[in-house]
Amino acid sequence: MVATKCVSGVRLIDMKSSLRLLIFIVIVVIFTGGVFVWIFTGKQSSHAVNQTAQQAHYATPTMKVTDFSQGVPEGEKTVIIVRHSDSSLEKYILSTAEAAAFIKRLPPGDTLVSQTSGQ
């Protein structure tokens, strides 16, 4: 058994244990409070919300992509975007040589939105 001195009727070893326990509890409370402040101040979460809002603001409509130019070098490709009669968009990738004929054969109600030739 450990020899202890009595100070005002309380054994010295009990005072050291109580002091250690009190310091540990204070550290845990400070750490927990800091975590709650960090979480609930919203600085990190508001940044993520702002990014999502910006992405939604600048979102482009999704469109079907049809590639008719498999095996054609990039410099000889043309990208054509067509708006169909139901207002859906479709991107066609084809060789530059076929682009003019493709545009002429668009069905009634379909309109050419964009045409970009390769470099």
PLY file of the C-alpha trace (Angstrom):
ply
format ascii 1.0
element vertex 119
property float x
property float y
property float z
element edge 118
property int vertex1
property int vertex2
end_header
0.00 0.00 0.00
1.17 3.53 -0.76
2.01 5.69 2.17
0.09 8.95 2.11
0.07 12.05 4.26
-3.13 13.48 5.55
-3.82 17.13 4.85
-6.93 18.46 6.54
-8.36 14.99 6.81
-8.01 14.13 3.07
-5.35 11.79 1.98
-2.79 13.39 -0.38
-3.10 10.64 -3.01
-6.85 11.27 -3.29
-6.21 14.98 -3.88
-3.77 14.21 -6.73
-6.25 11.81 -8.36
-9.06 14.31 -7.99
-6.92 17.06 -9.52
-5.98 14.85 -12.49
-9.61 13.91 -13.03
-10.68 17.56 -12.85
-8.00 18.60 -15.41
-9.04 15.76 -17.72
-12.72 16.78 -17.51
-11.87 20.43 -18.23
-9.81 19.46 -21.30
-12.60 17.22 -22.63
-15.20 19.96 -22.13
-13.03 22.56 -23.89
-12.32 20.19 -26.80
-15.99 19.22 -27.16
-17.07 22.85 -27.04
-14.52 23.74 -29.71
-15.80 20.98 -31.98
-19.40 22.15 -31.57
-18.42 25.76 -32.31
-16.47 24.67 -35.40
-19.36 22.54 -36.69
-22.19 24.94 -35.96
-20.56 28.19 -37.05
-21.13 26.88 -40.55
-18.02 28.30 -42.17
-16.99 25.05 -43.83
-20.55 23.97 -44.64
-21.59 27.35 -46.10
-18.65 27.15 -48.50
-19.87 23.77 -49.77
-23.42 25.14 -50.11
-22.15 28.14 -52.10
-20.21 25.88 -54.46
-23.28 23.72 -55.04
-25.43 26.79 -55.67
-22.92 28.13 -58.19
-22.74 24.80 -59.98
-26.52 24.65 -60.15
-26.65 28.22 -61.45
-24.24 27.48 -64.28
-25.48 23.98 -65.02
-25.85 23.14 -68.67
-28.57 20.85 -69.92
-27.50 17.30 -70.46
-27.59 16.10 -74.01
-27.25 12.86 -75.84
-23.96 12.47 -77.72
-23.80 10.52 -80.98
-20.34 9.93 -82.47
-20.29 9.12 -86.19
-16.55 9.79 -86.54
-14.92 6.79 -84.90
-11.30 6.58 -86.04
-11.23 10.08 -87.60
-8.36 12.35 -86.40
-9.41 15.17 -84.05
-8.47 17.87 -86.56
-10.96 16.45 -89.07
-13.97 16.29 -86.74
-16.93 18.66 -86.53
-19.23 18.92 -83.52
-22.83 19.82 -84.29
-25.48 20.53 -81.66
-29.09 20.14 -82.78
-32.28 21.12 -80.95
-34.99 18.60 -81.75
-38.66 19.49 -82.12
-39.28 18.31 -78.52
-36.68 20.90 -77.31
-34.11 18.26 -76.38
-30.50 18.82 -77.41
-28.24 16.29 -79.11
-24.56 16.54 -79.94
-23.32 14.88 -83.12
-19.63 14.30 -83.76
-18.83 13.61 -87.41
-16.13 14.14 -89.97
-15.86 17.63 -91.42
-16.50 16.26 -94.92
-19.94 14.93 -93.87
-21.06 17.95 -91.82
-22.71 20.00 -94.58
-24.68 17.02 -95.92
-25.78 16.09 -92.39
-27.11 19.59 -91.72
-29.06 19.60 -94.99
-30.75 16.31 -94.00
-32.00 17.49 -90.59
-35.65 16.51 -90.10
-38.33 19.24 -90.10
-38.57 20.90 -86.67
-34.90 20.28 -85.82
-32.65 23.33 -85.76
-28.89 23.75 -85.81
-27.70 25.31 -82.54
-23.93 25.13 -82.93
-21.27 23.92 -85.33
-17.61 23.70 -84.35
-14.90 22.38 -86.64
-11.68 20.75 -85.40
-8.39 22.66 -85.40
0 1
1 2
2 3
3 4
4 5
5 6
6 7
7 8
8 9
9 10
10 11
11 12
12 13
13 14
14 15
15 16
16 17
17 18
18 19
19 20
20 21
21 22
22 23
23 24
24 25
25 26
26 27
27 28
28 29
29 30
30 31
31 32
32 33
33 34
34 35
35 36
36 37
37 38
38 39
39 40
40 41
41 42
42 43
43 44
44 45
45 46
46 47
47 48
48 49
49 50
50 51
51 52
52 53
53 54
54 55
55 56
56 57
57 58
58 59
59 60
60 61
61 62
62 63
63 64
64 65
65 66
66 67
67 68
68 69
69 70
70 71
71 72
72 73
73 74
74 75
75 76
76 77
77 78
78 79
79 80
80 81
81 82
82 83
83 84
84 85
85 86
86 87
87 88
88 89
89 90
90 91
91 92
92 93
93 94
94 95
95 96
96 97
97 98
98 99
99 100
100 101
101 102
102 103
103 104
104 105
105 106
106 107
107 108
108 109
109 110
110 111
111 112
112 113
113 114
114 115
115 116
116 117
117 118
